[in-house]
């Protein structure tokens, strides 16, 4: 399993609209991508720093998304951001989260 971690700052007054755009526009695009497993959006209680983790079956699936779809996602998100998106790729050590991996496979 592979993860793409995005970090950015969100305009606090646009949080609700941001969530709607993710749900109605970005999530449907992600679900159509081969190898996409899940997205985990993390919002701190009082800060505008946001972390999202997208999980992919393989690094190649994530790379294909990065090249083909991600530029459109960035354009959709720009009006909501106060900082540029930063992305870091990670391999997920599935031996440490076997029940989570099993839940994704179900």
N, CA, C and O atoms as CSV, one atom per row, in Angstrom:
chain,resi,resn,atom,element,x,y,z
A,1,UNK,N,N,0.849,-1.172,0.000
A,1,UNK,CA,C,0.000,0.000,0.000
A,1,UNK,C,C,0.899,1.241,0.000
A,1,UNK,O,O,2.024,1.218,0.499
A,2,UNK,N,N,0.382,2.287,-0.557
A,2,UNK,CA,C,1.138,3.523,-0.729
A,2,UNK,C,C,0.260,4.693,-0.294
A,2,UNK,O,O,-0.959,4.658,-0.464
A,3,UNK,N,N,0.882,5.726,0.269
A,3,UNK,CA,C,0.134,6.894,0.725
A,3,UNK,C,C,0.736,8.168,0.141
A,3,UNK,O,O,1.951,8.299,-0.012
A,4,UNK,N,N,-0.155,9.096,-0.177
A,4,UNK,CA,C,0.239,10.457,-0.564
A,4,UNK,C,C,-0.292,11.374,0.531
A,4,UNK,O,O,-1.494,11.407,0.796
A,5,UNK,N,N,0.605,12.112,1.160
A,5,UNK,CA,C,0.201,13.002,2.242
A,5,UNK,C,C,0.281,14.438,1.750
A,5,UNK,O,O,1.352,14.919,1.377
A,6,UNK,N,N,-0.855,15.118,1.753
A,6,UNK,CA,C,-0.912,16.528,1.364
A,6,UNK,C,C,-1.044,17.374,2.620
A,6,UNK,O,O,-1.778,17.035,3.548
A,7,UNK,N,N,-0.315,18.481,2.624
A,7,UNK,CA,C,-0.400,19.410,3.740
A,7,UNK,C,C,-0.611,20.807,3.176
A,7,UNK,O,O,0.014,21.194,2.189
A,8,UNK,N,N,-1.512,21.564,3.825
A,8,UNK,CA,C,-1.804,22.913,3.360
A,8,UNK,C,C,-2.560,23.662,4.438
A,8,UNK,O,O,-3.022,23.071,5.414
A,9,UNK,N,N,-2.680,24.954,4.256
A,9,UNK,CA,C,-3.485,25.762,5.154
A,9,UNK,C,C,-4.758,26.169,4.419
A,9,UNK,O,O,-4.733,26.563,3.254
A,10,UNK,N,N,-5.846,26.060,5.128
A,10,UNK,CA,C,-7.170,26.316,4.587
A,10,UNK,C,C,-7.701,27.647,5.105
A,10,UNK,O,O,-7.479,28.006,6.261
A,11,UNK,N,N,-8.403,28.373,4.242
A,11,UNK,CA,C,-9.106,29.570,4.697
A,11,UNK,C,C,-10.241,29.099,5.601
A,11,UNK,O,O,-11.166,28.425,5.149
A,12,UNK,N,N,-10.164,29.455,6.865
A,12,UNK,CA,C,-11.132,28.932,7.845
A,12,UNK,C,C,-12.573,29.236,7.471
A,12,UNK,O,O,-13.460,28.413,7.697
A,13,UNK,N,N,-12.811,30.397,6.910
A,13,UNK,CA,C,-14.179,30.767,6.561
A,13,UNK,C,C,-14.726,29.945,5.392
A,13,UNK,O,O,-15.920,30.000,5.099
A,14,UNK,N,N,-13.854,29.184,4.727
A,14,UNK,CA,C,-14.283,28.381,3.576
A,14,UNK,C,C,-14.295,26.883,3.863
A,14,UNK,O,O,-14.436,26.075,2.945
A,15,UNK,N,N,-14.147,26.513,5.128
A,15,UNK,CA,C,-14.045,25.090,5.464
A,15,UNK,C,C,-15.261,24.291,5.002
A,15,UNK,O,O,-15.102,23.239,4.383
A,16,UNK,N,N,-16.463,24.765,5.287
A,16,UNK,CA,C,-17.673,24.020,4.913
A,16,UNK,C,C,-17.785,23.866,3.400
A,16,UNK,O,O,-18.111,22.786,2.907
A,17,UNK,N,N,-17.517,24.934,2.670
A,17,UNK,CA,C,-17.555,24.877,1.209
A,17,UNK,C,C,-16.479,23.929,0.683
A,17,UNK,O,O,-16.713,23.173,-0.259
A,18,UNK,N,N,-15.304,23.977,1.297
A,18,UNK,CA,C,-14.193,23.096,0.936
A,18,UNK,C,C,-14.618,21.630,1.068
A,18,UNK,O,O,-14.372,20.827,0.168
A,19,UNK,N,N,-15.246,21.289,2.175
A,19,UNK,CA,C,-15.684,19.907,2.409
A,19,UNK,C,C,-16.705,19.484,1.346
A,19,UNK,O,O,-16.657,18.354,0.861
A,20,UNK,N,N,-17.625,20.378,0.982
A,20,UNK,CA,C,-18.608,20.066,-0.057
A,20,UNK,C,C,-17.934,19.813,-1.403
A,20,UNK,O,O,-18.324,18.899,-2.129
A,21,UNK,N,N,-16.932,20.611,-1.738
A,21,UNK,CA,C,-16.214,20.446,-3.003
A,21,UNK,C,C,-15.451,19.121,-3.016
A,21,UNK,O,O,-15.422,18.422,-4.029
A,22,UNK,N,N,-14.845,18.790,-1.903
A,22,UNK,CA,C,-14.143,17.504,-1.816
A,22,UNK,C,C,-15.140,16.367,-2.051
A,22,UNK,O,O,-14.885,15.450,-2.833
A,23,UNK,N,N,-16.257,16.443,-1.373
A,23,UNK,CA,C,-17.262,15.371,-1.451
A,23,UNK,C,C,-17.898,15.254,-2.833
A,23,UNK,O,O,-18.097,14.145,-3.330
A,24,UNK,N,N,-18.218,16.390,-3.458
A,24,UNK,CA,C,-18.967,16.359,-4.714
A,24,UNK,C,C,-18.104,16.333,-5.973
A,24,UNK,O,O,-18.541,15.837,-7.012
A,25,UNK,N,N,-16.869,16.868,-5.887
A,25,UNK,CA,C,-16.042,16.948,-7.090
A,25,UNK,C,C,-14.796,16.066,-7.036
A,25,UNK,O,O,-14.527,15.306,-7.967
A,26,UNK,N,N,-14.044,16.168,-5.953
A,26,UNK,CA,C,-12.744,15.486,-5.909
A,26,UNK,C,C,-12.886,14.010,-5.577
A,26,UNK,O,O,-12.259,13.171,-6.224
A,27,UNK,N,N,-13.692,13.680,-4.589
A,27,UNK,CA,C,-13.859,12.280,-4.222
A,27,UNK,C,C,-14.377,11.427,-5.386
A,27,UNK,O,O,-13.877,10.319,-5.580
A,28,UNK,N,N,-15.352,11.893,-6.162
A,28,UNK,CA,C,-15.760,11.091,-7.330
A,28,UNK,C,C,-14.625,10.865,-8.334
A,28,UNK,O,O,-14.538,9.794,-8.935
A,29,UNK,N,N,-13.760,11.858,-8.519
A,29,UNK,CA,C,-12.601,11.671,-9.409
A,29,UNK,C,C,-11.655,10.617,-8.848
A,29,UNK,O,O,-11.168,9.752,-9.576
A,30,UNK,N,N,-11.401,10.700,-7.541
A,30,UNK,CA,C,-10.502,9.731,-6.912
A,30,UNK,C,C,-11.049,8.314,-7.029
A,30,UNK,O,O,-10.306,7.380,-7.330
A,31,UNK,N,N,-12.337,8.156,-6.794
A,31,UNK,CA,C,-12.939,6.822,-6.823
A,31,UNK,C,C,-12.855,6.166,-8.195
A,31,UNK,O,O,-12.919,4.941,-8.302
A,32,UNK,N,N,-12.715,6.959,-9.231
A,32,UNK,CA,C,-12.590,6.416,-10.592
A,32,UNK,C,C,-11.160,6.001,-10.924
A,32,UNK,O,O,-10.929,5.364,-11.952
A,33,UNK,N,N,-10.206,6.347,-10.080
A,33,UNK,CA,C,-8.806,6.068,-10.361
A,33,UNK,C,C,-8.440,4.639,-9.975
A,33,UNK,O,O,-8.766,4.188,-8.877
A,34,UNK,N,N,-7.761,3.923,-10.878
A,34,UNK,CA,C,-7.324,2.565,-10.542
A,34,UNK,C,C,-6.398,2.591,-9.327
A,34,UNK,O,O,-5.466,3.393,-9.256
A,35,UNK,N,N,-6.669,1.713,-8.388
A,35,UNK,CA,C,-5.800,1.580,-7.225
A,35,UNK,C,C,-6.120,2.513,-6.067
A,35,UNK,O,O,-5.507,2.401,-5.005
A,36,UNK,N,N,-7.072,3.435,-6.245
A,36,UNK,CA,C,-7.431,4.318,-5.137
A,36,UNK,C,C,-8.180,3.512,-4.083
A,36,UNK,O,O,-9.087,2.744,-4.402
A,37,UNK,N,N,-7.787,3.695,-2.815
A,37,UNK,CA,C,-8.416,2.955,-1.725
A,37,UNK,C,C,-9.263,3.839,-0.809
A,37,UNK,O,O,-10.412,3.510,-0.514
A,38,UNK,N,N,-8.691,4.966,-0.356
A,38,UNK,CA,C,-9.407,5.795,0.612
A,38,UNK,C,C,-8.701,7.128,0.773
A,38,UNK,O,O,-7.527,7.277,0.433
A,39,UNK,N,N,-9.443,8.093,1.298
A,39,UNK,CA,C,-8.861,9.390,1.659
A,39,UNK,C,C,-9.180,9.647,3.129
A,39,UNK,O,O,-10.294,9.396,3.589
A,40,UNK,N,N,-8.189,10.151,3.856
A,40,UNK,CA,C,-8.343,10.456,5.276
A,40,UNK,C,C,-8.032,11.935,5.481
A,40,UNK,O,O,-6.861,12.309,5.535
A,41,UNK,N,N,-9.055,12.785,5.597
A,41,UNK,CA,C,-8.813,14.205,5.837
A,41,UNK,C,C,-8.685,14.459,7.345
A,41,UNK,O,O,-9.513,14.002,8.132
A,42,UNK,N,N,-7.658,15.180,7.727
A,42,UNK,CA,C,-7.406,15.469,9.133
A,42,UNK,C,C,-7.447,16.976,9.351
A,42,UNK,O,O,-6.654,17.720,8.773
A,43,UNK,N,N,-8.377,17.414,10.188
A,43,UNK,CA,C,-8.542,18.833,10.501
A,43,UNK,C,C,-8.256,19.035,11.985
A,43,UNK,O,O,-8.939,18.439,12.818
A,44,UNK,N,N,-7.275,19.852,12.343
A,44,UNK,CA,C,-7.058,20.127,13.759
A,44,UNK,C,C,-8.234,20.922,14.329
A,44,UNK,O,O,-8.983,21.553,13.584
A,45,UNK,N,N,-8.386,20.888,15.623
A,45,UNK,CA,C,-9.517,21.541,16.279
A,45,UNK,C,C,-9.598,23.044,16.011
A,45,UNK,O,O,-10.674,23.550,15.693
A,46,UNK,N,N,-8.490,23.764,16.132
A,46,UNK,CA,C,-8.580,25.220,16.076
A,46,UNK,C,C,-7.674,25.864,15.043
A,46,UNK,O,O,-7.729,27.080,14.859
A,47,UNK,N,N,-6.860,25.102,14.375
A,47,UNK,CA,C,-5.931,25.673,13.407
A,47,UNK,C,C,-6.443,25.472,11.989
A,47,UNK,O,O,-7.387,24.716,11.758
A,48,UNK,N,N,-5.816,26.149,11.055
A,48,UNK,CA,C,-6.230,26.011,9.660
A,48,UNK,C,C,-5.310,25.078,8.870
A,48,UNK,O,O,-5.451,24.957,7.654
A,49,UNK,N,N,-4.382,24.429,9.544
A,49,UNK,CA,C,-3.483,23.479,8.895
A,49,UNK,C,C,-4.251,22.181,8.647
A,49,UNK,O,O,-4.839,21.623,9.574
A,50,UNK,N,N,-4.251,21.702,7.414
A,50,UNK,CA,C,-4.986,20.488,7.064
A,50,UNK,C,C,-4.004,19.456,6.525
A,50,UNK,O,O,-3.034,19.790,5.845
A,51,UNK,N,N,-4.277,18.208,6.843
A,51,UNK,CA,C,-3.483,17.093,6.360
A,51,UNK,C,C,-4.452,16.104,5.733
A,51,UNK,O,O,-5.436,15.722,6.365
A,52,UNK,N,N,-4.193,15.685,4.511
A,52,UNK,CA,C,-5.014,14.638,3.908
A,52,UNK,C,C,-4.097,13.511,3.471
A,52,UNK,O,O,-3.005,13.734,2.950
A,53,UNK,N,N,-4.562,12.318,3.692
A,53,UNK,CA,C,-3.811,11.127,3.317
A,53,UNK,C,C,-4.673,10.365,2.321
A,53,UNK,O,O,-5.800,9.976,2.630
A,54,UNK,N,N,-4.140,10.156,1.132
A,54,UNK,CA,C,-4.845,9.289,0.184
A,54,UNK,C,C,-4.067,7.984,0.101
A,54,UNK,O,O,-2.841,7.975,0.001
A,55,UNK,N,N,-4.810,6.885,0.146
A,55,UNK,CA,C,-4.208,5.549,0.127
A,55,UNK,C,C,-4.412,4.910,-1.232
A,55,UNK,O,O,-5.486,4.978,-1.828
A,56,UNK,N,N,-3.342,4.286,-1.698
A,56,UNK,CA,C,-3.312,3.689,-3.036
A,56,UNK,C,C,-2.785,2.268,-2.949
A,56,UNK,O,O,-1.980,1.949,-2.074
A,57,UNK,N,N,-3.241,1.416,-3.858
A,57,UNK,CA,C,-2.804,0.025,-3.871
A,57,UNK,C,C,-1.312,-0.082,-4.172
A,57,UNK,O,O,-0.605,-0.865,-3.537
A,58,UNK,N,N,-0.828,0.704,-5.141
A,58,UNK,CA,C,0.582,0.637,-5.525
A,58,UNK,C,C,1.127,2.042,-5.790
A,58,UNK,O,O,0.360,2.972,-6.041
A,59,UNK,N,N,2.449,2.193,-5.733
A,59,UNK,CA,C,3.031,3.489,-6.097
A,59,UNK,C,C,2.703,3.891,-7.535
A,59,UNK,O,O,2.536,5.078,-7.815
A,60,UNK,N,N,2.607,2.935,-8.442
A,60,UNK,CA,C,2.283,3.257,-9.837
A,60,UNK,C,C,0.888,3.857,-9.966
A,60,UNK,O,O,0.669,4.762,-10.771
A,61,UNK,N,N,-0.057,3.351,-9.170
A,61,UNK,CA,C,-1.406,3.926,-9.172
A,61,UNK,C,C,-1.354,5.388,-8.741
A,61,UNK,O,O,-1.977,6.246,-9.367
A,62,UNK,N,N,-0.616,5.668,-7.680
A,62,UNK,CA,C,-0.486,7.041,-7.174
A,62,UNK,C,C,0.235,7.934,-8.185
A,62,UNK,O,O,-0.133,9.096,-8.358
A,63,UNK,N,N,1.252,7.401,-8.848
A,63,UNK,CA,C,1.989,8.177,-9.859
A,63,UNK,C,C,1.088,8.526,-11.044
A,63,UNK,O,O,1.135,9.644,-11.558
A,64,UNK,N,N,0.276,7.576,-11.470
A,64,UNK,CA,C,-0.647,7.830,-12.588
A,64,UNK,C,C,-1.622,8.944,-12.202
A,64,UNK,O,O,-1.873,9.858,-12.988
A,65,UNK,N,N,-2.164,8.861,-10.999
A,65,UNK,CA,C,-3.049,9.914,-10.503
A,65,UNK,C,C,-2.323,11.255,-10.474
A,65,UNK,O,O,-2.871,12.272,-10.899
A,66,UNK,N,N,-1.102,11.255,-9.977
A,66,UNK,CA,C,-0.289,12.483,-9.878
A,66,UNK,C,C,-0.151,13.154,-11.246
A,66,UNK,O,O,-0.243,14.377,-11.351
A,67,UNK,N,N,0.066,12.372,-12.269
A,67,UNK,CA,C,0.288,12.915,-13.612
A,67,UNK,C,C,-1.008,13.294,-14.322
A,67,UNK,O,O,-1.060,14.308,-15.018
A,68,UNK,N,N,-2.049,12.490,-14.153
A,68,UNK,CA,C,-3.247,12.665,-14.965
A,68,UNK,C,C,-4.356,13.503,-14.314
A,68,UNK,O,O,-5.043,14.255,-15.006
A,69,UNK,N,N,-4.533,13.384,-13.012
A,69,UNK,CA,C,-5.689,13.989,-12.355
A,69,UNK,C,C,-5.297,15.090,-11.369
A,69,UNK,O,O,-6.000,16.095,-11.258
A,70,UNK,N,N,-4.210,14.918,-10.669
A,70,UNK,CA,C,-3.817,15.837,-9.600
A,70,UNK,C,C,-3.761,17.306,-10.033
A,70,UNK,O,O,-4.186,18.162,-9.257
A,71,UNK,N,N,-3.259,17.647,-11.232
A,71,UNK,CA,C,-3.273,19.067,-11.631
A,71,UNK,C,C,-4.681,19.684,-11.612
A,71,UNK,O,O,-4.834,20.855,-11.263
A,72,UNK,N,N,-5.697,18.914,-11.980
A,72,UNK,CA,C,-7.077,19.421,-11.921
A,72,UNK,C,C,-7.530,19.607,-10.471
A,72,UNK,O,O,-8.224,20.570,-10.145
A,73,UNK,N,N,-7.132,18.682,-9.616
A,73,UNK,CA,C,-7.473,18.785,-8.190
A,73,UNK,C,C,-6.876,20.055,-7.599
A,73,UNK,O,O,-7.546,20.771,-6.853
A,74,UNK,N,N,-5.624,20.335,-7.929
A,74,UNK,CA,C,-4.954,21.541,-7.424
A,74,UNK,C,C,-5.729,22.783,-7.857
A,74,UNK,O,O,-5.942,23.690,-7.053
A,75,UNK,N,N,-6.143,22.831,-9.099
A,75,UNK,CA,C,-6.902,23.984,-9.600
A,75,UNK,C,C,-8.231,24.153,-8.852
A,75,UNK,O,O,-8.644,25.276,-8.564
A,76,UNK,N,N,-8.889,23.049,-8.543
A,76,UNK,CA,C,-10.161,23.108,-7.819
A,76,UNK,C,C,-9.942,23.618,-6.394
A,76,UNK,O,O,-10.767,24.364,-5.868
A,77,UNK,N,N,-8.842,23.220,-5.775
A,77,UNK,CA,C,-8.593,23.564,-4.371
A,77,UNK,C,C,-8.006,24.955,-4.147
A,77,UNK,O,O,-8.161,25.517,-3.063
A,78,UNK,N,N,-7.345,25.513,-5.133
A,78,UNK,CA,C,-6.651,26.793,-4.959
A,78,UNK,C,C,-7.474,27.889,-4.286
A,78,UNK,O,O,-6.933,28.578,-3.422
A,79,UNK,N,N,-8.742,28.092,-4.626
A,79,UNK,CA,C,-9.501,29.174,-3.984
A,79,UNK,C,C,-9.697,29.006,-2.473
A,79,UNK,O,O,-10.065,29.962,-1.789
A,80,UNK,N,N,-9.458,27.824,-1.957
A,80,UNK,CA,C,-9.684,27.543,-0.546
A,80,UNK,C,C,-8.404,27.627,0.300
A,80,UNK,O,O,-8.463,27.552,1.528
A,81,UNK,N,N,-7.278,27.779,-0.344
A,81,UNK,CA,C,-5.992,27.647,0.335
A,81,UNK,C,C,-5.322,28.986,0.614
A,81,UNK,O,O,-5.480,29.951,-0.134
A,82,UNK,N,N,-4.568,29.017,1.715
A,82,UNK,CA,C,-3.736,30.185,2.005
A,82,UNK,C,C,-2.265,29.877,1.770
A,82,UNK,O,O,-1.432,30.783,1.799
A,83,UNK,N,N,-1.934,28.609,1.538
A,83,UNK,CA,C,-0.563,28.188,1.231
A,83,UNK,C,C,-0.607,27.193,0.079
A,83,UNK,O,O,-1.654,26.605,-0.189
A,84,UNK,N,N,0.508,26.999,-0.600
A,84,UNK,CA,C,0.546,25.962,-1.634
A,84,UNK,C,C,0.423,24.563,-1.010
A,84,UNK,O,O,0.749,24.363,0.160
A,85,UNK,N,N,-0.044,23.623,-1.797
A,85,UNK,CA,C,-0.084,22.229,-1.368
A,85,UNK,C,C,1.329,21.658,-1.355
A,85,UNK,O,O,2.107,21.906,-2.277
A,86,UNK,N,N,1.659,20.909,-0.335
A,86,UNK,CA,C,2.913,20.153,-0.344
A,86,UNK,C,C,2.555,18.679,-0.246
A,86,UNK,O,O,1.668,18.297,0.518
A,87,UNK,N,N,3.248,17.853,-1.020
A,87,UNK,CA,C,2.946,16.430,-1.055
A,87,UNK,C,C,4.202,15.636,-0.728
A,87,UNK,O,O,5.299,15.940,-1.197
A,88,UNK,N,N,4.005,14.606,0.093
A,88,UNK,CA,C,5.083,13.664,0.402
A,88,UNK,C,C,4.536,12.255,0.206
A,88,UNK,O,O,3.445,11.935,0.679
A,89,UNK,N,N,5.301,11.411,-0.497
A,89,UNK,CA,C,4.870,10.025,-0.685
A,89,UNK,C,C,5.409,9.128,0.440
A,89,UNK,O,O,6.497,9.363,0.967
A,90,UNK,N,N,4.639,8.109,0.794
A,90,UNK,CA,C,5.037,7.165,1.839
A,90,UNK,C,C,4.596,5.756,1.461
A,90,UNK,O,O,3.559,5.570,0.824
A,91,UNK,N,N,5.379,4.785,1.851
A,91,UNK,CA,C,4.939,3.394,1.805
A,91,UNK,C,C,4.247,3.109,3.135
A,91,UNK,O,O,4.729,3.529,4.187
A,92,UNK,N,N,3.136,2.409,3.094
A,92,UNK,CA,C,2.414,2.064,4.311
A,92,UNK,C,C,2.906,0.693,4.771
A,92,UNK,O,O,2.878,-0.274,4.010
A,93,UNK,N,N,3.348,0.622,5.999
A,93,UNK,CA,C,3.803,-0.651,6.568
A,93,UNK,C,C,2.568,-1.423,7.024
A,93,UNK,O,O,2.087,-1.250,8.143
A,94,UNK,N,N,2.074,-2.264,6.150
A,94,UNK,CA,C,0.798,-2.939,6.388
A,94,UNK,C,C,0.867,-3.999,7.489
A,94,UNK,O,O,-0.175,-4.407,8.001
A,95,UNK,N,N,2.041,-4.448,7.862
A,95,UNK,CA,C,2.136,-5.430,8.950
A,95,UNK,C,C,1.733,-4.831,10.286
A,95,UNK,O,O,1.380,-5.563,11.211
A,96,UNK,N,N,1.782,-3.517,10.401
A,96,UNK,CA,C,1.448,-2.865,11.663
A,96,UNK,C,C,-0.017,-2.440,11.735
A,96,UNK,O,O,-0.481,-1.990,12.783
A,97,UNK,N,N,-0.744,-2.578,10.635
A,97,UNK,CA,C,-2.155,-2.170,10.644
A,97,UNK,C,C,-2.996,-3.171,9.845
A,97,UNK,O,O,-3.774,-2.796,8.968
A,98,UNK,N,N,-2.821,-4.429,10.167
A,98,UNK,CA,C,-3.476,-5.501,9.414
A,98,UNK,C,C,-5.003,-5.386,9.423
A,98,UNK,O,O,-5.639,-5.638,8.399
A,99,UNK,N,N,-5.606,-5.010,10.563
A,99,UNK,CA,C,-7.065,-4.900,10.609
A,99,UNK,C,C,-7.571,-3.761,9.728
A,99,UNK,O,O,-8.650,-3.859,9.143
A,100,UNK,N,N,-6.795,-2.681,9.632
A,100,UNK,CA,C,-7.164,-1.563,8.767
A,100,UNK,C,C,-7.104,-1.997,7.301
A,100,UNK,O,O,-8.009,-1.697,6.523
A,101,UNK,N,N,-6.053,-2.693,6.935
A,101,UNK,CA,C,-5.908,-3.181,5.556
A,101,UNK,C,C,-7.046,-4.144,5.225
A,101,UNK,O,O,-7.596,-4.102,4.125
A,102,UNK,N,N,-7.398,-5.007,6.167
A,102,UNK,CA,C,-8.495,-5.945,5.938
A,102,UNK,C,C,-9.815,-5.202,5.758
A,102,UNK,O,O,-10.639,-5.591,4.931
A,103,UNK,N,N,-10.015,-4.144,6.523
A,103,UNK,CA,C,-11.245,-3.349,6.399
A,103,UNK,C,C,-11.316,-2.672,5.034
A,103,UNK,O,O,-12.392,-2.591,4.441
A,104,UNK,N,N,-10.190,-2.188,4.533
A,104,UNK,CA,C,-10.174,-1.553,3.200
A,104,UNK,C,C,-10.476,-2.571,2.113
A,104,UNK,O,O,-11.129,-2.247,1.121
A,105,UNK,N,N,-10.011,-3.783,2.290
A,105,UNK,CA,C,-10.215,-4.823,1.290
A,105,UNK,C,C,-11.656,-5.336,1.265
A,105,UNK,O,O,-12.109,-5.882,0.259
A,106,UNK,N,N,-12.365,-5.158,2.366
A,106,UNK,CA,C,-13.739,-5.682,2.473
A,106,UNK,C,C,-14.720,-4.914,1.620
A,106,UNK,O,O,-15.908,-5.235,1.606
